[in-house]
Amino acid sequence: MIHIKKKTVILSIQDELQVDLTLHDVPASIITEFAEKIAKPYYNGNLNNALQDLITKALSEQEFIHAHIAHIKNLNEKET
């Protein structure tokens, strides 16, 4: 039996890792609507930039919500 140690690699923001993204089972209508309503008017039709921005904003929003929930939990713990 071979034991392989797992190594966690932390990539710095400076060393951006570029990946190709493949979407499976996404209706073409959603991509078309996103391209027409978001990418075309706001990103000059650049679907790649629009998707990157969407992902970045979703992550920022998630971090904000997580911080807010943690703050509320801390307040509740102090009250008890």
N, C-alpha and C positions, 0 to 999 in steps of 0.2 A: 504494500500500500504506500502510495506517495502522498506526502502532506505538502501542500503548497500554501505558503503564507500569503495572505492577501495584503496588498499594499494600497494605501489610500494616497492618491495623488491629488494635490491641491494645485490647481492652475491659477496663476495670478491673472488679473484683468489685463495686464500688459501683454501676456502671451495668449491672445485670443485664439481659441481653437475653432476653426471653421469646419462646419459639418454640412453635408447634404441632407435635406429633409424630404422624406417621402410621406405623403398622406395616403392612407388607405380608407376605403369605404366612406369617403366624404362626398356628399352629393355635389355634382358639378354646379348645380344651381346656387349653392352657398358660395362657392368660389367665384362664380360669375357675379353674383350680387355684391360680394366684398370688393371685387375688382372694379365694378361700375360705381359703387357708392362711396368707397373709401380710397382705393389705390389710384383710380383715374383722377378724381378732383383734388386730392390732397397730396399725392405722391407722384404726380405726373405719369401715372400709369405703372409705376414701379412696384409691382406686387411684392417683390422681395423686401424692399424697404418698409412697405406697409405692414407686412407680417412681422418683421423684426421689431418695429415700433409697437405693434399690438402686444407681442410677447413681453417686451420690456415694461410697458405700462401695466400689464396684468400682474407681473411680478412685483412692481412697486406698490400697486394697490393691495396685493396680498400682504406684503410686509407692513403696510399702514394698518390694515385691519387686524393683523396679528398683534401688533404693538398696542392697538386700542383695546383689544380683548384682554391682553396681559395687564394693562393699566387698570381696567375695570376689576379684574380678579384681585389685583393688589389692593385696591380700595376696599373691596368686600372683605378681604382677609383682615385688614386693619380695623374694620368696624366690628368684627366678631371677637 
